[in-house]
Amino acid sequence: MIAIIKTGGKQYKVEKGDHVKVEKLDLDEGAKVTFDDVLFVGDEKAVKVGTPTVTGAIVEGTVVTQGRHKKVTGIKHHAKKRYKVKFGHRQSFTEVEITKIG
């Protein structure tokens, strides 16, 4: 069974047993998490598409780790003004293992 969930302003396609890195959630490792914003649930036999969400559909998972992605760097530059700034950013994430789609 496949589901599309929405969390952190992004949409993720998930199946049972998948490990998904989502925007940081304030939960401890091993904690249960429930995603209520389910946009699509389906398999080969039946499909349910929400308007905008599927009523009664829930995706459950457990928090595996909390971490940070690799550094992304950028440069600000003004030509002919002797201005150049290099900056970096590391985004935090929560890795979730999907345990149930219902």
Kinemage of the C-alpha trace (Angstrom):
@kinemage 1
@onewidth
@group {chain A} dominant
@subgroup {mainchain}
@vectorlist {calphas} color= white
{ca met a 1} P 0.000 0.000 0.000
{ca ile a 2} L 1.228 3.483 -0.904
{ca ala a 3} L 0.365 6.772 0.759
{ca ile a 4} L 1.279 10.402 0.153
{ca ile a 5} L 1.617 12.413 3.352
{ca lys a 6} L 2.171 16.104 3.975
{ca thr a 7} L 4.448 17.318 6.766
{ca gly a 8} L 6.688 20.332 7.147
{ca gly a 9} L 5.258 21.946 4.012
{ca lys a 10} L 6.438 19.050 1.821
{ca gln a 11} L 4.821 15.914 0.434
{ca tyr a 12} L 6.331 12.424 0.727
{ca lys a 13} L 5.395 9.152 -0.975
{ca val a 14} L 5.703 6.367 1.616
{ca glu a 15} L 5.201 2.632 1.957
{ca lys a 16} L 5.300 0.368 4.998
{ca gly a 17} L 8.918 -0.126 6.094
{ca asp a 18} L 10.267 3.019 4.383
{ca his a 19} L 12.743 5.330 6.128
{ca val a 20} L 11.861 8.956 5.342
{ca lys a 21} L 13.820 12.083 6.316
{ca val a 22} L 11.259 14.794 7.137
{ca glu a 23} L 11.566 18.293 8.572
{ca lys a 24} L 12.589 18.280 12.233
{ca leu a 25} L 9.945 17.050 14.673
{ca asp a 26} L 10.317 17.682 18.417
{ca leu a 27} L 10.234 14.012 19.422
{ca asp a 28} L 12.725 11.656 21.052
{ca glu a 29} L 14.223 8.639 19.291
{ca gly a 30} L 11.881 5.648 19.493
{ca ala a 31} L 8.769 7.819 19.903
{ca lys a 32} L 5.621 7.127 17.895
{ca val a 33} L 4.501 9.711 15.355
{ca thr a 34} L 1.160 9.972 13.530
{ca phe a 35} L 0.651 11.805 10.250
{ca asp a 36} L -2.961 12.968 9.807
{ca asp a 37} L -2.517 14.927 6.560
{ca val a 38} L -2.828 11.973 4.164
{ca leu a 39} L -3.425 13.157 0.602
{ca phe a 40} L -3.576 9.754 -1.162
{ca val a 41} L -3.945 6.110 -0.162
{ca gly a 42} L -3.955 3.268 -2.639
{ca asp a 43} L -2.753 -0.049 -3.953
{ca glu a 44} L -3.422 -2.163 -7.053
{ca lys a 45} L -7.073 -2.777 -6.100
{ca ala a 46} L -8.374 0.490 -4.640
{ca val a 47} L -7.426 4.164 -4.698
{ca lys a 48} L -8.583 6.994 -2.436
{ca val a 49} L -7.694 10.573 -3.333
{ca gly a 50} L -8.408 13.274 -0.783
{ca thr a 51} L -9.982 16.668 -1.304
{ca pro a 52} L -7.554 17.860 0.125
{ca thr a 53} L -7.071 14.983 2.632
{ca val a 54} L -8.477 11.477 2.915
{ca thr a 55} L -10.846 11.350 5.879
{ca gly a 56} L -10.018 8.646 8.421
{ca ala a 57} L -6.640 7.783 6.884
{ca ile a 58} L -3.639 7.716 9.222
{ca val a 59} L 0.034 6.922 8.656
{ca glu a 60} L 1.989 5.864 11.730
{ca gly a 61} L 5.721 5.618 12.257
{ca thr a 62} L 8.541 5.605 14.790
{ca val a 63} L 11.386 8.101 15.065
{ca val a 64} L 14.701 6.451 14.169
{ca thr a 65} L 17.174 9.344 14.458
{ca gln a 66} L 17.480 13.104 14.719
{ca gly a 67} L 20.235 14.594 12.566
{ca arg a 68} L 21.471 17.293 10.226
{ca his a 69} L 22.024 17.199 6.476
{ca lys a 70} L 25.322 18.037 4.759
{ca lys a 71} L 26.299 21.682 4.584
{ca val a 72} L 24.967 23.739 1.687
{ca thr a 73} L 27.063 26.808 0.851
{ca gly a 74} L 26.246 29.950 -1.073
{ca ile a 75} L 27.838 33.256 -2.026
{ca lys a 76} L 26.512 36.815 -2.034
{ca his a 77} L 28.421 39.067 -4.421
{ca his a 78} L 28.108 42.650 -5.637
{ca ala a 79} L 30.142 43.260 -8.760
{ca lys a 80} L 32.699 46.113 -8.632
{ca lys a 81} L 31.871 46.916 -4.989
{ca arg a 82} L 34.446 44.699 -3.185
{ca tyr a 83} L 31.604 42.810 -1.523
{ca lys a 84} L 31.632 39.025 -1.289
{ca val a 85} L 30.163 36.927 1.535
{ca lys a 86} L 30.222 33.134 1.768
{ca phe a 87} L 27.599 31.474 3.950
{ca gly a 88} L 26.600 27.954 4.897
{ca his a 89} L 23.568 26.183 6.285
{ca arg a 90} L 22.839 22.713 7.711
{ca gln a 91} L 19.166 21.735 7.825
{ca ser a 92} L 17.930 19.571 10.704
{ca phe a 93} L 15.869 16.457 9.949
{ca thr a 94} L 14.034 13.616 11.657
{ca glu a 95} L 14.293 10.131 10.161
{ca val a 96} L 11.012 8.221 10.514
{ca glu a 97} L 10.339 4.545 9.798
{ca ile a 98} L 6.785 3.991 8.511
{ca thr a 99} L 5.107 1.187 10.486
{ca lys a 100} L 1.427 1.332 9.493
{ca ile a 101} L -0.766 2.791 6.764
{ca gly a 102} L -4.463 2.687 7.592
